Amino acid sequence: MAGELKVLKILLEEGSLSGIAKVRMANWSGELLSSPREKSEDLLEEEDIHRYGVYLLLSDEKAYVGQSRDLARRLGEHLLGKDWWDRAIVLTRIEGEAFDRSDIDYLESVLIEKAEEAGTLDVDNHNHGNPRKVDEFKKAELDSFLENALFIMSLLGVSALEKGARKERPLIEAPGHPDEEGLRRRRKGDAIRFLKSKGVPVEGKKANYAVLDQKGKSFWLNPRPERLEDDWWLILNDTEEKRVHVLFVPKGSLRKEQFLVRSDKPYYLDIHIEKGAFVERKSGVDFSPYFLEVVSY
């Protein structure tokens, strides 16, 4: 038997998934917006996200689920407070079909459950959302909404909420092949795929990734202290000179006490590695002995 016919409208603002994508579906009251991190300032200008909704922040390894009465304001806060994510997925309703507070409480809690089951939930999701306060009719309506949203996410290459997702493939698939454009995006996955295509055996789950800062002076990393208890890869993308620096720190070579922590999130280390010298700016730790390779693109 043929499956249900689905008719989608997809607006690609730059002609590809490298930019902001807006997706709607016939007989669906929702709208899904997908944006890479480097386009998030443009996403915040979208009229559609100044309303109730839920969102996901995604990297190749983990997912964060949240909700807000003003999605634009909340995502703006995450630009400053969370530096690890590569893509944002926003779920809201088209004008005239707006969510209320109980709706987004329910949607958030279900999405958190799915991320937990998939093994992708970020540790910053300390709670499991607000209590669900919807009746059986509203529940059926919202479950149907989510079913369509998850279908669209799968079409966009997002597997973060699928069971066993972390073990099988990156949680967000990059469109196309790794190239200069991909490396200029703030995407760890692009850099790892590029390095592996050049024969560099980087272990993505044991790696931290950073792009040269806007001043062109250093690479900012926020690893969790536990990262130092295992072999540690550092991927530093110099987008000015178009070179990816690869460093490998063997297990036990460095201690968390050697570094400062973030004042706002003390469970993250605050590491700024200077370009050229490869010395950590605040602690003076020299990373040059761990230099493994540099690959130009």
C-alpha positions in Angstrom: 0.0 0.0 0.0 1.3 3.4 -0.9 2.2 5.7 2.0 0.5 9.0 2.8 1.1 11.7 0.2 3.1 14.6 1.6 3.4 17.9 0.0 6.2 20.2 1.3 7.2 23.7 0.6 10.9 24.5 1.2 12.4 28.0 1.0 16.2 27.9 0.8 17.4 31.5 1.4 20.8 30.8 -0.2 19.7 28.1 -2.6 21.0 25.2 -0.4 20.9 23.9 3.2 24.1 25.9 3.9 21.8 28.8 4.6 18.5 29.2 6.4 15.7 26.8 5.3 12.0 27.3 6.0 9.7 24.3 5.6 6.0 24.0 5.6 3.7 21.1 4.7 0.2 20.8 3.4 -2.3 20.1 6.1 0.3 20.8 8.8 -0.1 23.9 11.0 3.6 24.1 11.7 6.7 25.7 10.3 10.3 24.4 10.7 13.3 26.7 10.4 16.8 25.3 10.1 19.9 27.5 10.4 23.6 26.9 10.6 25.2 28.8 13.5 27.0 31.3 11.3 23.6 32.4 9.9 21.9 32.7 13.3 22.1 36.5 13.4 19.9 36.4 10.2 17.6 33.8 11.8 17.0 36.2 14.7 15.6 38.7 12.3 13.0 36.3 11.0 9.5 37.5 12.0 8.3 33.9 12.4 10.4 33.2 15.5 9.2 36.0 17.7 6.5 33.7 19.1 6.0 30.6 21.2 7.9 27.5 20.0 10.5 24.8 20.8 14.0 24.5 19.4 17.0 22.1 19.2 20.7 23.1 19.2 22.7 20.5 17.4 26.3 19.4 16.9 27.6 16.2 15.4 27.6 14.6 18.9 24.8 16.1 21.0 21.5 17.9 21.1 20.0 20.5 23.5 16.2 21.0 23.6 14.5 24.1 24.8 11.3 26.2 24.6 10.4 29.9 24.7 7.6 32.4 24.4 10.0 34.4 22.3 12.3 32.1 20.3 14.4 34.9 18.9 15.3 36.2 22.3 16.2 32.8 23.7 18.3 31.8 20.7 20.2 35.1 21.0 21.1 34.2 24.6 22.4 30.8 23.4 24.7 32.5 20.9 26.6 33.9 23.9 26.1 31.1 26.4 26.7 28.0 24.3 29.6 27.8 21.8 29.4 24.1 20.9 26.4 23.9 18.6 26.5 24.1 14.8 22.8 24.1 13.8 19.5 25.3 15.2 16.2 23.8 14.4 13.1 25.9 15.4 9.5 24.6 15.5 6.7 27.0 15.7 3.2 27.5 14.2 2.1 29.7 11.4 0.3 32.9 12.2 -3.2 32.2 13.4 -2.4 28.8 14.8 -0.1 29.9 17.6 1.0 27.6 20.4 0.3 28.4 24.0 2.4 27.7 27.1 1.0 24.2 27.8 1.7 23.3 24.1 5.4 24.1 24.3 5.7 22.5 27.7 4.4 19.2 26.2 6.5 19.4 23.0 9.7 20.2 24.9 9.3 17.3 27.3 8.6 14.8 24.5 11.6 16.0 22.5 13.9 15.7 25.6 12.6 12.2 26.1 13.5 11.3 22.5 17.0 12.8 22.8 17.5 10.9 26.0 16.4 7.6 24.3 18.7 8.4 21.4 21.7 9.0 23.7 22.3 12.5 22.4 20.9 14.7 25.1 23.3 17.5 26.3 24.2 17.5 30.0 23.0 21.1 30.1 19.4 19.8 29.8 19.3 19.5 33.6 15.5 19.1 33.8 13.0 17.2 31.7 10.8 20.2 30.9 7.8 21.5 32.7 4.9 19.2 33.7 2.6 18.1 30.8 -0.8 19.7 31.2 -2.7 18.8 28.1 -5.8 16.7 27.8 -6.0 13.6 25.5 -7.4 15.6 22.6 -4.6 18.2 22.7 -2.0 15.4 23.2 -3.2 13.7 20.0 -3.0 17.0 18.1 0.5 17.7 19.4 1.8 14.2 18.8 0.6 14.5 15.1 2.4 17.9 14.9 5.7 16.3 16.2 5.4 13.3 13.8 5.4 15.7 10.8 8.2 17.7 12.3 10.4 14.6 12.8 9.7 13.6 9.3 10.9 16.9 8.0 14.0 16.8 10.2 14.9 13.3 8.7 14.7 14.8 5.2 17.1 17.5 6.3 19.6 14.9 7.6 18.9 15.5 11.3 19.1 12.2 13.2 19.6 13.5 16.7 16.2 12.2 18.0 16.5 8.7 16.4 17.3 5.8 18.7 20.9 4.9 18.6 21.7 8.0 16.6 25.1 8.8 18.2 26.4 5.3 17.3 25.4 5.3 13.7 26.3 8.6 12.1 26.7 12.4 12.7 23.5 13.9 14.2 23.4 16.5 11.4 24.6 15.6 7.9 26.5 18.3 6.0 25.2 18.8 2.4 27.7 18.0 -0.3 31.4 17.2 0.1 33.9 18.9 2.5 35.3 21.9 0.7 36.5 25.5 1.4 32.9 26.7 2.0 32.3 23.9 4.5 35.5 24.5 6.4 34.6 28.2 6.7 31.4 27.2 8.5 31.5 26.6 12.2 31.0 22.9 11.8 33.2 20.3 13.5 31.8 17.6 11.3 33.0 19.3 8.1 36.5 19.6 9.4 36.6 16.0 10.6 35.4 14.7 7.2 37.9 16.9 5.4 40.8 15.6 7.6 39.8 12.0 7.2 39.7 12.5 3.4 43.3 13.6 3.7 44.3 10.6 5.7 44.4 12.2 9.1 42.9 9.6 11.6 41.0 12.1 13.8 38.7 10.6 16.4 35.7 12.9 16.3 34.2 11.9 19.7 37.5 12.7 21.4 38.0 16.0 19.6 37.4 19.7 20.3 37.1 22.1 17.3 37.7 25.9 17.1 37.8 28.5 14.4 40.2 31.4 14.5 38.5 34.3 16.3 37.5 37.5 14.6 40.7 39.3 15.7 42.7 36.6 14.0 44.7 36.0 17.2 43.6 32.8 19.0 41.4 29.7 19.0 38.8 29.5 21.8 37.9 26.0 23.2 35.6 25.0 26.0 36.2 21.3 26.7 34.8 19.7 29.8 37.6 18.8 32.3 36.9 15.1 31.8 38.3 15.5 28.2 41.8 15.5 29.7 41.3 12.1 31.2 41.4 10.4 27.7 43.3 10.9 24.5 42.4 14.4 23.2 42.4 15.8 19.7 42.3 19.5 18.9 41.2 20.7 15.5 42.0 24.4 15.0 40.7 25.9 11.7 42.6 29.0 10.6 40.2 30.5 8.1 42.6 33.3 7.2 45.4 31.2 6.0 43.1 28.3 5.0 44.9 25.7 7.1 43.6 23.2 9.7 46.0 22.5 12.6 45.7 19.1 14.2 47.0 18.5 17.7 47.0 15.3 19.7 47.3 15.3 23.5 47.8 11.8 25.0 45.8 10.7 28.0 47.2 12.2 31.2 49.5 14.8 29.6 47.6 17.7 31.0 45.6 18.4 34.1 42.4 20.4 34.6 44.1 22.4 37.4 46.4 23.9 34.8 43.6 25.8 33.2 41.0 28.4 34.1 37.3 27.7 33.9 34.5 29.8 32.5 33.1 32.2 35.1 29.5 31.6 33.8 29.9 27.8 33.4 32.6 26.5 35.7 32.1 22.9 34.4 33.8 24.1 31.1 37.5 24.9 30.8 38.3 28.3 29.2 41.1 27.8 26.7 42.5 30.4 24.3 45.3 29.0 22.1 47.3 31.7 20.4 47.8 31.4 16.7 51.4 30.7 15.7 52.9 30.1 19.2 50.2 27.5 20.2 50.4 28.7 23.8 47.3 29.1 26.0 46.9 32.8 26.6 45.8 32.8 30.2 47.6 29.8 31.8 50.8 29.8 29.6 50.4 26.1 28.9 52.4 25.3 25.7 50.5 23.2 23.2 53.2 23.1 20.6 54.6 19.7 21.7 51.3 18.2 20.8 51.3 19.5 17.2 50.6 16.6 14.9 49.9 18.0 11.4 48.7 20.9 9.3 46.5 20.5 6.3 45.8 23.2 3.8 42.6 23.7 1.9 
